[in-house]
Amino acid sequence: LHDAYLTEINAAGSVSALHAIIVRMRADSGVTTPPPSNDPRFDNKRSVALGVLEARGFSQGLHDAYLAEINAASSVSELHRIILRMRS
């Protein structure tokens, strides 16, 4: 399953494709994501944050800490700051 998901992630051609894969991975593992907001910019930024999180290959503890921050974020600017920290 890991290799199948990795192949899909590497072949994804857009952020929305990556986000769909991440949603399926979380469903398979029993992890839920917050419901979509009413602000498409916020949902897009959250998709980017989740994509960066999955692509960076953090340790499990750091991955979970960032995931909790992403899911708790309440603004586009907050998500942007999280993305910058993950990329650095």
PDB file with one MODEL, atoms N, CA, C and O in Angstrom:
MODEL        1
ATOM      1  N   LEU A   1       0.844  -1.198   0.000  1.00  0.00           N
ATOM      2  CA  LEU A   1       0.000   0.000   0.000  1.00  0.00           C
ATOM      3  C   LEU A   1       0.882   1.252   0.000  1.00  0.00           C
ATOM      4  O   LEU A   1       0.587   2.224  -0.696  1.00  0.00           O
ATOM      5  N   HIS A   2       1.969   1.223   0.788  1.00  0.00           N
ATOM      6  CA  HIS A   2       2.891   2.355   0.829  1.00  0.00           C
ATOM      7  C   HIS A   2       3.411   2.660  -0.563  1.00  0.00           C
ATOM      8  O   HIS A   2       3.390   3.812  -0.998  1.00  0.00           O
ATOM      9  N   ASP A   3       3.882   1.631  -1.269  1.00  0.00           N
ATOM     10  CA  ASP A   3       4.446   1.835  -2.604  1.00  0.00           C
ATOM     11  C   ASP A   3       3.396   2.334  -3.588  1.00  0.00           C
ATOM     12  O   ASP A   3       3.688   3.158  -4.455  1.00  0.00           O
ATOM     13  N   ALA A   4       2.160   1.825  -3.448  1.00  0.00           N
ATOM     14  CA  ALA A   4       1.083   2.274  -4.339  1.00  0.00           C
ATOM     15  C   ALA A   4       0.798   3.757  -4.122  1.00  0.00           C
ATOM     16  O   ALA A   4       0.641   4.511  -5.082  1.00  0.00           O
ATOM     17  N   TYR A   5       0.730   4.174  -2.856  1.00  0.00           N
ATOM     18  CA  TYR A   5       0.493   5.590  -2.562  1.00  0.00           C
ATOM     19  C   TYR A   5       1.671   6.442  -3.031  1.00  0.00           C
ATOM     20  O   TYR A   5       1.471   7.523  -3.584  1.00  0.00           O
ATOM     21  N   LEU A   6       2.887   5.966  -2.816  1.00  0.00           N
ATOM     22  CA  LEU A   6       4.065   6.723  -3.232  1.00  0.00           C
ATOM     23  C   LEU A   6       4.059   6.933  -4.744  1.00  0.00           C
ATOM     24  O   LEU A   6       4.393   8.016  -5.224  1.00  0.00           O
ATOM     25  N   THR A   7       3.682   5.906  -5.487  1.00  0.00           N
ATOM     26  CA  THR A   7       3.589   6.022  -6.941  1.00  0.00           C
ATOM     27  C   THR A   7       2.555   7.063  -7.337  1.00  0.00           C
ATOM     28  O   THR A   7       2.794   7.871  -8.234  1.00  0.00           O
ATOM     29  N   GLU A   8       1.400   7.045  -6.668  1.00  0.00           N
ATOM     30  CA  GLU A   8       0.353   8.033  -6.960  1.00  0.00           C
ATOM     31  C   GLU A   8       0.820   9.451  -6.636  1.00  0.00           C
ATOM     32  O   GLU A   8       0.579  10.376  -7.413  1.00  0.00           O
ATOM     33  N   ILE A   9       1.484   9.625  -5.497  1.00  0.00           N
ATOM     34  CA  ILE A   9       1.965  10.941  -5.081  1.00  0.00           C
ATOM     35  C   ILE A   9       2.969  11.475  -6.098  1.00  0.00           C
ATOM     36  O   ILE A   9       2.905  12.638  -6.494  1.00  0.00           O
ATOM     37  N   ASN A  10       3.890  10.622  -6.515  1.00  0.00           N
ATOM     38  CA  ASN A  10       4.906  11.056  -7.472  1.00  0.00           C
ATOM     39  C   ASN A  10       4.313  11.378  -8.838  1.00  0.00           C
ATOM     40  O   ASN A  10       4.865  12.190  -9.581  1.00  0.00           O
ATOM     41  N   ALA A  11       3.191  10.743  -9.170  1.00  0.00           N
ATOM     42  CA  ALA A  11       2.560  10.972 -10.472  1.00  0.00           C
ATOM     43  C   ALA A  11       1.539  12.109 -10.449  1.00  0.00           C
ATOM     44  O   ALA A  11       1.078  12.549 -11.502  1.00  0.00           O
ATOM     45  N   ALA A  12       1.183  12.586  -9.254  1.00  0.00           N
ATOM     46  CA  ALA A  12       0.164  13.636  -9.151  1.00  0.00           C
ATOM     47  C   ALA A  12       0.614  14.891  -9.891  1.00  0.00           C
ATOM     48  O   ALA A  12       1.764  15.317  -9.785  1.00  0.00           O
ATOM     49  N   GLY A  13      -0.317  15.470 -10.640  1.00  0.00           N
ATOM     50  CA  GLY A  13       0.024  16.628 -11.450  1.00  0.00           C
ATOM     51  C   GLY A  13      -0.504  17.947 -10.925  1.00  0.00           C
ATOM     52  O   GLY A  13      -0.336  18.984 -11.567  1.00  0.00           O
ATOM     53  N   SER A  14      -1.149  17.919  -9.754  1.00  0.00           N
ATOM     54  CA  SER A  14      -1.700  19.160  -9.203  1.00  0.00           C
ATOM     55  C   SER A  14      -1.842  19.042  -7.696  1.00  0.00           C
ATOM     56  O   SER A  14      -1.806  17.948  -7.134  1.00  0.00           O
ATOM     57  N   VAL A  15      -2.005  20.190  -7.054  1.00  0.00           N
ATOM     58  CA  VAL A  15      -2.228  20.198  -5.602  1.00  0.00           C
ATOM     59  C   VAL A  15      -3.520  19.468  -5.269  1.00  0.00           C
ATOM     60  O   VAL A  15      -3.580  18.738  -4.280  1.00  0.00           O
ATOM     61  N   SER A  16      -4.563  19.656  -6.088  1.00  0.00           N
ATOM     62  CA  SER A  16      -5.835  18.994  -5.789  1.00  0.00           C
ATOM     63  C   SER A  16      -5.712  17.482  -5.907  1.00  0.00           C
ATOM     64  O   SER A  16      -6.345  16.744  -5.152  1.00  0.00           O
ATOM     65  N   ALA A  17      -4.891  17.016  -6.863  1.00  0.00           N
ATOM     66  CA  ALA A  17      -4.670  15.564  -6.977  1.00  0.00           C
ATOM     67  C   ALA A  17      -3.941  15.046  -5.744  1.00  0.00           C
ATOM     68  O   ALA A  17      -4.286  13.993  -5.209  1.00  0.00           O
ATOM     69  N   LEU A  18      -2.929  15.790  -5.294  1.00  0.00           N
ATOM     70  CA  LEU A  18      -2.219  15.400  -4.073  1.00  0.00           C
ATOM     71  C   LEU A  18      -3.160  15.392  -2.877  1.00  0.00           C
ATOM     72  O   LEU A  18      -3.125  14.478  -2.053  1.00  0.00           O
ATOM     73  N   HIS A  19      -3.994  16.408  -2.790  1.00  0.00           N
ATOM     74  CA  HIS A  19      -4.922  16.494  -1.661  1.00  0.00           C
ATOM     75  C   HIS A  19      -5.875  15.298  -1.659  1.00  0.00           C
ATOM     76  O   HIS A  19      -6.161  14.735  -0.603  1.00  0.00           O
ATOM     77  N   ALA A  20      -6.365  14.912  -2.828  1.00  0.00           N
ATOM     78  CA  ALA A  20      -7.271  13.758  -2.911  1.00  0.00           C
ATOM     79  C   ALA A  20      -6.573  12.482  -2.440  1.00  0.00           C
ATOM     80  O   ALA A  20      -7.181  11.646  -1.772  1.00  0.00           O
ATOM     81  N   ILE A  21      -5.305  12.340  -2.788  1.00  0.00           N
ATOM     82  CA  ILE A  21      -4.539  11.169  -2.337  1.00  0.00           C
ATOM     83  C   ILE A  21      -4.378  11.201  -0.822  1.00  0.00           C
ATOM     84  O   ILE A  21      -4.545  10.183  -0.152  1.00  0.00           O
ATOM     85  N   ILE A  22      -4.053  12.369  -0.290  1.00  0.00           N
ATOM     86  CA  ILE A  22      -3.869  12.498   1.164  1.00  0.00           C
ATOM     87  C   ILE A  22      -5.163  12.175   1.899  1.00  0.00           C
ATOM     88  O   ILE A  22      -5.144  11.493   2.923  1.00  0.00           O
ATOM     89  N   VAL A  23      -6.282  12.664   1.381  1.00  0.00           N
ATOM     90  CA  VAL A  23      -7.579  12.374   2.008  1.00  0.00           C
ATOM     91  C   VAL A  23      -7.824  10.869   2.034  1.00  0.00           C
ATOM     92  O   VAL A  23      -8.272  10.332   3.046  1.00  0.00           O
ATOM     93  N   ARG A  24      -7.531  10.181   0.918  1.00  0.00           N
ATOM     94  CA  ARG A  24      -7.721   8.722   0.882  1.00  0.00           C
ATOM     95  C   ARG A  24      -6.770   8.019   1.850  1.00  0.00           C
ATOM     96  O   ARG A  24      -7.159   7.060   2.516  1.00  0.00           O
ATOM     97  N   MET A  25      -5.530   8.493   1.927  1.00  0.00           N
ATOM     98  CA  MET A  25      -4.569   7.883   2.851  1.00  0.00           C
ATOM     99  C   MET A  25      -5.049   8.021   4.293  1.00  0.00           C
ATOM    100  O   MET A  25      -4.953   7.087   5.088  1.00  0.00           O
ATOM    101  N   ARG A  26      -5.566   9.202   4.611  1.00  0.00           N
ATOM    102  CA  ARG A  26      -6.059   9.408   5.984  1.00  0.00           C
ATOM    103  C   ARG A  26      -7.283   8.552   6.253  1.00  0.00           C
ATOM    104  O   ARG A  26      -7.424   8.011   7.350  1.00  0.00           O
ATOM    105  N   ALA A  27      -8.164   8.417   5.285  1.00  0.00           N
ATOM    106  CA  ALA A  27      -9.353   7.573   5.462  1.00  0.00           C
ATOM    107  C   ALA A  27      -8.933   6.125   5.692  1.00  0.00           C
ATOM    108  O   ALA A  27      -9.505   5.432   6.534  1.00  0.00           O
ATOM    109  N   ASP A  28      -7.931   5.672   4.940  1.00  0.00           N
ATOM    110  CA  ASP A  28      -7.450   4.295   5.099  1.00  0.00           C
ATOM    111  C   ASP A  28      -6.822   4.071   6.462  1.00  0.00           C
ATOM    112  O   ASP A  28      -6.860   2.961   6.994  1.00  0.00           O
ATOM    113  N   SER A  29      -6.234   5.140   7.038  1.00  0.00           N
ATOM    114  CA  SER A  29      -5.572   4.992   8.339  1.00  0.00           C
ATOM    115  C   SER A  29      -6.474   5.403   9.497  1.00  0.00           C
ATOM    116  O   SER A  29      -6.067   5.334  10.657  1.00  0.00           O
ATOM    117  N   GLY A  30      -7.706   5.834   9.185  1.00  0.00           N
ATOM    118  CA  GLY A  30      -8.643   6.215  10.242  1.00  0.00           C
ATOM    119  C   GLY A  30      -8.470   7.638  10.735  1.00  0.00           C
ATOM    120  O   GLY A  30      -9.122   8.034  11.701  1.00  0.00           O
ATOM    121  N   VAL A  31      -7.597   8.427  10.089  1.00  0.00           N
ATOM    122  CA  VAL A  31      -7.375   9.822  10.486  1.00  0.00           C
ATOM    123  C   VAL A  31      -8.337  10.697   9.702  1.00  0.00           C
ATOM    124  O   VAL A  31      -8.435  10.578   8.481  1.00  0.00           O
ATOM    125  N   THR A  32      -9.040  11.566  10.390  1.00  0.00           N
ATOM    126  CA  THR A  32      -9.999  12.441   9.713  1.00  0.00           C
ATOM    127  C   THR A  32      -9.409  13.824   9.512  1.00  0.00           C
ATOM    128  O   THR A  32      -8.492  14.229  10.227  1.00  0.00           O
ATOM    129  N   THR A  33      -9.928  14.533   8.554  1.00  0.00           N
ATOM    130  CA  THR A  33      -9.503  15.909   8.302  1.00  0.00           C
ATOM    131  C   THR A  33     -10.666  16.838   8.603  1.00  0.00           C
ATOM    132  O   THR A  33     -11.821  16.413   8.585  1.00  0.00           O
ATOM    133  N   PRO A  34     -10.377  18.090   8.877  1.00  0.00           N
ATOM    134  CA  PRO A  34     -11.458  19.029   9.158  1.00  0.00           C
ATOM    135  C   PRO A  34     -12.343  19.216   7.925  1.00  0.00           C
ATOM    136  O   PRO A  34     -11.879  19.032   6.800  1.00  0.00           O
ATOM    137  N   PRO A  35     -13.586  19.574   8.122  1.00  0.00           N
ATOM    138  CA  PRO A  35     -14.449  19.816   6.963  1.00  0.00           C
ATOM    139  C   PRO A  35     -13.983  21.052   6.203  1.00  0.00           C
ATOM    140  O   PRO A  35     -13.324  21.916   6.781  1.00  0.00           O
ATOM    141  N   PRO A  36     -14.313  21.150   4.921  1.00  0.00           N
ATOM    142  CA  PRO A  36     -13.920  22.335   4.159  1.00  0.00           C
ATOM    143  C   PRO A  36     -14.517  23.605   4.773  1.00  0.00           C
ATOM    144  O   PRO A  36     -15.599  23.580   5.359  1.00  0.00           O
ATOM    145  N   SER A  37     -13.798  24.698   4.627  1.00  0.00           N
ATOM    146  CA  SER A  37     -14.311  25.984   5.120  1.00  0.00           C
ATOM    147  C   SER A  37     -15.119  26.644   4.008  1.00  0.00           C
ATOM    148  O   SER A  37     -15.299  26.064   2.938  1.00  0.00           O
ATOM    149  N   ASN A  38     -15.601  27.851   4.263  1.00  0.00           N
ATOM    150  CA  ASN A  38     -16.329  28.604   3.246  1.00  0.00           C
ATOM    151  C   ASN A  38     -15.394  29.485   2.419  1.00  0.00           C
ATOM    152  O   ASN A  38     -15.843  30.186   1.512  1.00  0.00           O
ATOM    153  N   ASP A  39     -14.097  29.451   2.727  1.00  0.00           N
ATOM    154  CA  ASP A  39     -13.124  30.295   2.036  1.00  0.00           C
ATOM    155  C   ASP A  39     -12.233  29.416   1.158  1.00  0.00           C
ATOM    156  O   ASP A  39     -11.413  28.663   1.683  1.00  0.00           O
ATOM    157  N   PRO A  40     -12.377  29.496  -0.171  1.00  0.00           N
ATOM    158  CA  PRO A  40     -11.562  28.637  -1.032  1.00  0.00           C
ATOM    159  C   PRO A  40     -10.066  28.891  -0.892  1.00  0.00           C
ATOM    160  O   PRO A  40      -9.262  27.977  -1.079  1.00  0.00           O
ATOM    161  N   ARG A  41      -9.683  30.135  -0.563  1.00  0.00           N
ATOM    162  CA  ARG A  41      -8.248  30.414  -0.355  1.00  0.00           C
ATOM    163  C   ARG A  41      -7.714  29.619   0.827  1.00  0.00           C
ATOM    164  O   ARG A  41      -6.597  29.104   0.787  1.00  0.00           O
ATOM    165  N   PHE A  42      -8.522  29.523   1.880  1.00  0.00           N
ATOM    166  CA  PHE A  42      -8.111  28.780   3.061  1.00  0.00           C
ATOM    167  C   PHE A  42      -7.964  27.295   2.729  1.00  0.00           C
ATOM    168  O   PHE A  42      -6.981  26.663   3.118  1.00  0.00           O
ATOM    169  N   ASP A  43      -8.941  26.742   2.010  1.00  0.00           N
ATOM    170  CA  ASP A  43      -8.877  25.323   1.641  1.00  0.00           C
ATOM    171  C   ASP A  43      -7.703  25.055   0.710  1.00  0.00           C
ATOM    172  O   ASP A  43      -7.039  24.026   0.831  1.00  0.00           O
ATOM    173  N   ASN A  44      -7.440  25.974  -0.221  1.00  0.00           N
ATOM    174  CA  ASN A  44      -6.300  25.802  -1.114  1.00  0.00           C
ATOM    175  C   ASN A  44      -4.988  25.840  -0.345  1.00  0.00           C
ATOM    176  O   ASN A  44      -4.090  25.035  -0.592  1.00  0.00           O
ATOM    177  N   LYS A  45      -4.882  26.775   0.584  1.00  0.00           N
ATOM    178  CA  LYS A  45      -3.649  26.890   1.373  1.00  0.00           C
ATOM    179  C   LYS A  45      -3.472  25.665   2.260  1.00  0.00           C
ATOM    180  O   LYS A  45      -2.349  25.197   2.448  1.00  0.00           O
ATOM    181  N   ARG A  46      -4.571  25.140   2.809  1.00  0.00           N
ATOM    182  CA  ARG A  46      -4.482  23.918   3.619  1.00  0.00           C
ATOM    183  C   ARG A  46      -4.035  22.745   2.744  1.00  0.00           C
ATOM    184  O   ARG A  46      -3.258  21.903   3.193  1.00  0.00           O
ATOM    185  N   SER A  47      -4.514  22.684   1.513  1.00  0.00           N
ATOM    186  CA  SER A  47      -4.083  21.629   0.594  1.00  0.00           C
ATOM    187  C   SER A  47      -2.584  21.716   0.326  1.00  0.00           C
ATOM    188  O   SER A  47      -1.887  20.701   0.290  1.00  0.00           O
ATOM    189  N   VAL A  48      -2.101  22.939   0.139  1.00  0.00           N
ATOM    190  CA  VAL A  48      -0.665  23.135  -0.067  1.00  0.00           C
ATOM    191  C   VAL A  48       0.108  22.689   1.167  1.00  0.00           C
ATOM    192  O   VAL A  48       1.123  22.001   1.053  1.00  0.00           O
ATOM    193  N   ALA A  49      -0.368  23.080   2.343  1.00  0.00           N
ATOM    194  CA  ALA A  49       0.309  22.704   3.591  1.00  0.00           C
ATOM    195  C   ALA A  49       0.368  21.190   3.747  1.00  0.00           C
ATOM    196  O   ALA A  49       1.401  20.640   4.128  1.00  0.00           O
ATOM    197  N   LEU A  50      -0.729  20.524   3.454  1.00  0.00           N
ATOM    198  CA  LEU A  50      -0.758  19.059   3.560  1.00  0.00           C
ATOM    199  C   LEU A  50       0.182  18.425   2.540  1.00  0.00           C
ATOM    200  O   LEU A  50       0.838  17.423   2.824  1.00  0.00           O
ATOM    201  N   GLY A  51       0.241  19.023   1.344  1.00  0.00           N
ATOM    202  CA  GLY A  51       1.152  18.504   0.332  1.00  0.00           C
ATOM    203  C   GLY A  51       2.603  18.633   0.751  1.00  0.00           C
ATOM    204  O   GLY A  51       3.387  17.701   0.574  1.00  0.00           O
ATOM    205  N   VAL A  52       2.969  19.785   1.306  1.00  0.00           N
ATOM    206  CA  VAL A  52       4.339  19.994   1.791  1.00  0.00           C
ATOM    207  C   VAL A  52       4.638  19.022   2.926  1.00  0.00           C
ATOM    208  O   VAL A  52       5.719  18.435   2.979  1.00  0.00           O
ATOM    209  N   LEU A  53       3.689  18.855   3.825  1.00  0.00           N
ATOM    210  CA  LEU A  53       3.876  17.946   4.954  1.00  0.00           C
ATOM    211  C   LEU A  53       4.189  16.537   4.476  1.00  0.00           C
ATOM    212  O   LEU A  53       5.124  15.904   4.966  1.00  0.00           O
ATOM    213  N   GLU A  54       3.419  16.052   3.530  1.00  0.00           N
ATOM    214  CA  GLU A  54       3.615  14.690   3.046  1.00  0.00           C
ATOM    215  C   GLU A  54       4.908  14.565   2.239  1.00  0.00           C
ATOM    216  O   GLU A  54       5.569  13.527   2.279  1.00  0.00           O
ATOM    217  N   ALA A  55       5.262  15.607   1.516  1.00  0.00           N
ATOM    218  CA  ALA A  55       6.437  15.534   0.643  1.00  0.00           C
ATOM    219  C   ALA A  55       7.749  15.614   1.407  1.00  0.00           C
ATOM    220  O   ALA A  55       8.767  15.101   0.941  1.00  0.00           O
ATOM    221  N   ARG A  56       7.742  16.250   2.575  1.00  0.00           N
ATOM    222  CA  ARG A  56       9.001  16.497   3.289  1.00  0.00           C
ATOM    223  C   ARG A  56       9.536  15.267   4.031  1.00  0.00           C
ATOM    224  O   ARG A  56      10.730  15.206   4.322  1.00  0.00           O
ATOM    225  N   GLY A  57       8.686  14.296   4.341  1.00  0.00           N
ATOM    226  CA  GLY A  57       9.163  13.092   5.018  1.00  0.00           C
ATOM    227  C   GLY A  57       9.678  13.339   6.430  1.00  0.00           C
ATOM    228  O   GLY A  57      10.720  12.807   6.813  1.00  0.00           O
ATOM    229  N   PHE A  58       8.960  14.138   7.203  1.00  0.00           N
ATOM    230  CA  PHE A  58       9.347  14.401   8.594  1.00  0.00           C
ATOM    231  C   PHE A  58       9.252  13.133   9.430  1.00  0.00           C
ATOM    232  O   PHE A  58       8.585  12.173   9.044  1.00  0.00           O
ATOM    233  N   SER A  59       9.929  13.136  10.586  1.00  0.00           N
ATOM    234  CA  SER A  59       9.756  12.043  11.535  1.00  0.00           C
ATOM    235  C   SER A  59       8.287  11.989  11.954  1.00  0.00           C
ATOM    236  O   SER A  59       7.566  12.978  11.824  1.00  0.00           O
ATOM    237  N   GLN A  60       7.849  10.844  12.450  1.00  0.00           N
ATOM    238  CA  GLN A  60       6.433  10.698  12.784  1.00  0.00           C
ATOM    239  C   GLN A  60       5.972  11.731  13.805  1.00  0.00           C
ATOM    240  O   GLN A  60       4.879  12.283  13.677  1.00  0.00           O
ATOM    241  N   GLY A  61       6.793  11.997  14.815  1.00  0.00           N
ATOM    242  CA  GLY A  61       6.413  12.965  15.842  1.00  0.00           C
ATOM    243  C   GLY A  61       6.251  14.371  15.278  1.00  0.00           C
ATOM    244  O   GLY A  61       5.287  15.067  15.596  1.00  0.00           O
ATOM    245  N   LEU A  62       7.204  14.787  14.435  1.00  0.00           N
ATOM    246  CA  LEU A  62       7.137  16.114  13.829  1.00  0.00           C
ATOM    247  C   LEU A  62       5.988  16.189  12.829  1.00  0.00           C
ATOM    248  O   LEU A  62       5.289  17.200  12.758  1.00  0.00           O
ATOM    249  N   HIS A  63       5.792  15.127  12.062  1.00  0.00           N
ATOM    250  CA  HIS A  63       4.678  15.051  11.113  1.00  0.00           C
ATOM    251  C   HIS A  63       3.358  15.260  11.847  1.00  0.00           C
ATOM    252  O   HIS A  63       2.530  16.064  11.421  1.00  0.00           O
ATOM    253  N   ASP A  64       3.160  14.538  12.946  1.00  0.00           N
ATOM    254  CA  ASP A  64       1.910  14.638  13.700  1.00  0.00           C
ATOM    255  C   ASP A  64       1.723  16.020  14.308  1.00  0.00           C
ATOM    256  O   ASP A  64       0.603  16.528  14.364  1.00  0.00           O
ATOM    257  N   ALA A  65       2.822  16.636  14.766  1.00  0.00           N
ATOM    258  CA  ALA A  65       2.739  17.978  15.351  1.00  0.00           C
ATOM    259  C   ALA A  65       2.328  18.998  14.284  1.00  0.00           C
ATOM    260  O   ALA A  65       1.469  19.846  14.526  1.00  0.00           O
ATOM    261  N   TYR A  66       2.947  18.909  13.106  1.00  0.00           N
ATOM    262  CA  TYR A  66       2.575  19.819  12.023  1.00  0.00           C
ATOM    263  C   TYR A  66       1.137  19.568  11.571  1.00  0.00           C
ATOM    264  O   TYR A  66       0.401  20.518  11.302  1.00  0.00           O
ATOM    265  N   LEU A  67       0.734  18.311  11.485  1.00  0.00           N
ATOM    266  CA  LEU A  67      -0.638  17.992  11.068  1.00  0.00           C
ATOM    267  C   LEU A  67      -1.642  18.606  12.038  1.00  0.00           C
ATOM    268  O   LEU A  67      -2.662  19.151  11.619  1.00  0.00           O
ATOM    269  N   ALA A  68      -1.353  18.516  13.326  1.00  0.00           N
ATOM    270  CA  ALA A  68      -2.245  19.110  14.328  1.00  0.00           C
ATOM    271  C   ALA A  68      -2.325  20.627  14.139  1.00  0.00           C
ATOM    272  O   ALA A  68      -3.401  21.215  14.245  1.00  0.00           O
ATOM    273  N   GLU A  69      -1.177  21.257  13.857  1.00  0.00           N
ATOM    274  CA  GLU A  69      -1.175  22.707  13.617  1.00  0.00           C
ATOM    275  C   GLU A  69      -1.978  23.073  12.379  1.00  0.00           C
ATOM    276  O   GLU A  69      -2.757  24.026  12.395  1.00  0.00           O
ATOM    277  N   ILE A  70      -1.785  22.310  11.301  1.00  0.00           N
ATOM    278  CA  ILE A  70      -2.508  22.578  10.054  1.00  0.00           C
ATOM    279  C   ILE A  70      -4.003  22.459  10.282  1.00  0.00           C
ATOM    280  O   ILE A  70      -4.770  23.313   9.839  1.00  0.00           O
ATOM    281  N   ASN A  71      -4.421  21.409  10.968  1.00  0.00           N
ATOM    282  CA  ASN A  71      -5.846  21.183  11.205  1.00  0.00           C
ATOM    283  C   ASN A  71      -6.453  22.211  12.153  1.00  0.00           C
ATOM    284  O   ASN A  71      -7.655  22.476  12.103  1.00  0.00           O
ATOM    285  N   ALA A  72      -5.612  22.796  13.026  1.00  0.00           N
ATOM    286  CA  ALA A  72      -6.119  23.784  13.984  1.00  0.00           C
ATOM    287  C   ALA A  72      -6.040  25.210  13.451  1.00  0.00           C
ATOM    288  O   ALA A  72      -6.608  26.124  14.048  1.00  0.00           O
ATOM    289  N   ALA A  73      -5.342  25.410  12.333  1.00  0.00           N
ATOM    290  CA  ALA A  73      -5.167  26.760  11.797  1.00  0.00           C
ATOM    291  C   ALA A  73      -6.515  27.386  11.461  1.00  0.00           C
ATOM    292  O   ALA A  73      -7.430  26.708  10.993  1.00  0.00           O
ATOM    293  N   SER A  74      -6.622  28.682  11.706  1.00  0.00           N
ATOM    294  CA  SER A  74      -7.905  29.350  11.490  1.00  0.00           C
ATOM    295  C   SER A  74      -7.835  30.475  10.464  1.00  0.00           C
ATOM    296  O   SER A  74      -8.821  31.180  10.251  1.00  0.00           O
ATOM    297  N   SER A  75      -6.674  30.650   9.824  1.00  0.00           N
ATOM    298  CA  SER A  75      -6.569  31.710   8.821  1.00  0.00           C
ATOM    299  C   SER A  75      -5.569  31.317   7.741  1.00  0.00           C
ATOM    300  O   SER A  75      -4.724  30.446   7.946  1.00  0.00           O
ATOM    301  N   VAL A  76      -5.679  31.970   6.591  1.00  0.00           N
ATOM    302  CA  VAL A  76      -4.753  31.738   5.485  1.00  0.00           C
ATOM    303  C   VAL A  76      -3.339  32.115   5.906  1.00  0.00           C
ATOM    304  O   VAL A  76      -2.389  31.391   5.607  1.00  0.00           O
ATOM    305  N   SER A  77      -3.190  33.246   6.598  1.00  0.00           N
ATOM    306  CA  SER A  77      -1.849  33.692   6.999  1.00  0.00           C
ATOM    307  C   SER A  77      -1.207  32.721   7.991  1.00  0.00           C
ATOM    308  O   SER A  77       0.003  32.498   7.948  1.00  0.00           O
ATOM    309  N   GLU A  78      -2.009  32.149   8.878  1.00  0.00           N
ATOM    310  CA  GLU A  78      -1.479  31.160   9.826  1.00  0.00           C
ATOM    311  C   GLU A  78      -0.985  29.926   9.073  1.00  0.00           C
ATOM    312  O   GLU A  78       0.094  29.411   9.369  1.00  0.00           O
ATOM    313  N   LEU A  79      -1.757  29.455   8.113  1.00  0.00           N
ATOM    314  CA  LEU A  79      -1.328  28.313   7.300  1.00  0.00           C
ATOM    315  C   LEU A  79      -0.057  28.662   6.527  1.00  0.00           C
ATOM    316  O   LEU A  79       0.834  27.823   6.397  1.00  0.00           O
ATOM    317  N   HIS A  80       0.034  29.874   6.020  1.00  0.00           N
ATOM    318  CA  HIS A  80       1.216  30.304   5.275  1.00  0.00           C
ATOM    319  C   HIS A  80       2.462  30.248   6.162  1.00  0.00           C
ATOM    320  O   HIS A  80       3.520  29.802   5.720  1.00  0.00           O
ATOM    321  N   ARG A  81       2.337  30.696   7.399  1.00  0.00           N
ATOM    322  CA  ARG A  81       3.473  30.656   8.339  1.00  0.00           C
ATOM    323  C   ARG A  81       3.897  29.207   8.615  1.00  0.00           C
ATOM    324  O   ARG A  81       5.090  28.917   8.712  1.00  0.00           O
ATOM    325  N   ILE A  82       2.929  28.307   8.742  1.00  0.00           N
ATOM    326  CA  ILE A  82       3.247  26.891   8.977  1.00  0.00           C
ATOM    327  C   ILE A  82       4.011  26.329   7.771  1.00  0.00           C
ATOM    328  O   ILE A  82       4.998  25.613   7.936  1.00  0.00           O
ATOM    329  N   ILE A  83       3.548  26.660   6.556  1.00  0.00           N
ATOM    330  CA  ILE A  83       4.222  26.182   5.345  1.00  0.00           C
ATOM    331  C   ILE A  83       5.660  26.674   5.292  1.00  0.00           C
ATOM    332  O   ILE A  83       6.566  25.906   4.969  1.00  0.00           O
ATOM    333  N   LEU A  84       5.878  27.956   5.609  1.00  0.00           N
ATOM    334  CA  LEU A  84       7.232  28.503   5.598  1.00  0.00           C
ATOM    335  C   LEU A  84       8.115  27.767   6.600  1.00  0.00           C
ATOM    336  O   LEU A  84       9.268  27.463   6.290  1.00  0.00           O
ATOM    337  N   ARG A  85       7.604  27.474   7.789  1.00  0.00           N
ATOM    338  CA  ARG A  85       8.382  26.743   8.788  1.00  0.00           C
ATOM    339  C   ARG A  85       8.716  25.328   8.292  1.00  0.00           C
ATOM    340  O   ARG A  85       9.837  24.854   8.472  1.00  0.00           O
ATOM    341  N   MET A  86       7.741  24.661   7.670  1.00  0.00           N
ATOM    342  CA  MET A  86       7.986  23.308   7.180  1.00  0.00           C
ATOM    343  C   MET A  86       9.032  23.293   6.079  1.00  0.00           C
ATOM    344  O   MET A  86       9.829  22.360   5.984  1.00  0.00           O
ATOM    345  N   ARG A  87       9.028  24.336   5.241  1.00  0.00           N
ATOM    346  CA  ARG A  87       9.971  24.374   4.115  1.00  0.00           C
ATOM    347  C   ARG A  87      11.384  24.729   4.556  1.00  0.00           C
ATOM    348  O   ARG A  87      12.346  24.416   3.855  1.00  0.00           O
ATOM    349  N   SER A  88      11.525  25.388   5.728  1.00  0.00           N
ATOM    350  CA  SER A  88      12.861  25.814   6.164  1.00  0.00           C
ATOM    351  C   SER A  88      13.623  24.702   6.863  1.00  0.00           C
ATOM    352  O   SER A  88      14.761  24.906   7.287  1.00  0.00           O
TER     353      SER A  88
ENDMDL
END
